[in-house]
Amino acid sequence: MNTTKHVTNKGQATTEIPNKLINEKSPYLLQHAYNPVNWYPRGSTGGSQVTAPR
């Protein structure tokens, strides 16, 4: 599984940061909660960030 990790104290510790899927109930979505991609669940406001090209 890919995880997002932030290294602190010159490489002595790491912290995993979840994405927005961490609050979902689906086991499939939860297994991707620590992927280094800012995933949005289907039907959420994720599409509102997309803008049309000018």
C-alpha positions as CSV (number, residue, x, y, z in Angstrom):
1,M,0.0,0.0,0.0
2,N,1.3,3.5,-0.8
3,T,1.3,5.9,2.1
4,T,1.9,9.6,2.5
5,K,4.7,10.1,5.0
6,H,6.2,13.2,6.4
7,V,9.7,12.9,7.8
8,T,10.5,14.8,11.0
9,N,13.5,15.1,13.2
10,K,16.1,14.5,10.5
11,G,14.5,11.2,9.4
12,Q,13.9,9.7,12.9
13,A,10.1,9.6,12.7
14,T,7.4,9.6,10.1
15,T,3.7,10.7,10.2
16,E,1.1,9.2,7.9
17,I,-1.4,11.8,6.6
18,P,-4.8,10.5,5.4
19,N,-6.7,11.9,2.4
20,K,-10.4,12.6,2.3
21,L,-11.3,8.9,2.0
22,I,-10.5,8.3,5.6
23,N,-14.1,9.2,6.6
24,E,-15.7,6.7,4.2
25,K,-17.4,3.4,5.2
26,S,-16.5,1.4,2.2
27,P,-13.6,-1.1,2.8
28,Y,-12.4,-0.5,-0.7
29,L,-12.2,3.3,-0.3
30,L,-10.6,3.0,3.2
31,Q,-7.7,0.9,1.8
32,H,-6.8,4.0,-0.3
33,A,-7.1,6.5,2.6
34,Y,-3.3,6.9,2.9
35,N,-2.5,7.0,-0.8
36,P,-0.5,10.1,-1.7
37,V,-3.3,11.4,-4.0
38,N,-6.0,13.8,-2.8
39,W,-8.9,11.5,-3.7
40,Y,-12.5,12.6,-3.3
41,P,-15.4,10.2,-2.8
42,R,-18.0,10.0,-5.6
43,G,-20.6,12.8,-5.4
44,S,-18.5,15.0,-3.1
45,T,-17.4,18.5,-3.8
46,G,-14.3,17.3,-5.6
47,G,-15.6,18.3,-9.0
48,S,-16.1,21.9,-7.9
49,Q,-12.3,22.4,-8.0
50,V,-12.1,21.7,-11.7
51,T,-12.2,24.8,-13.9
52,A,-12.9,25.0,-17.6
53,P,-9.9,26.1,-19.8
54,R,-10.0,29.7,-21.1
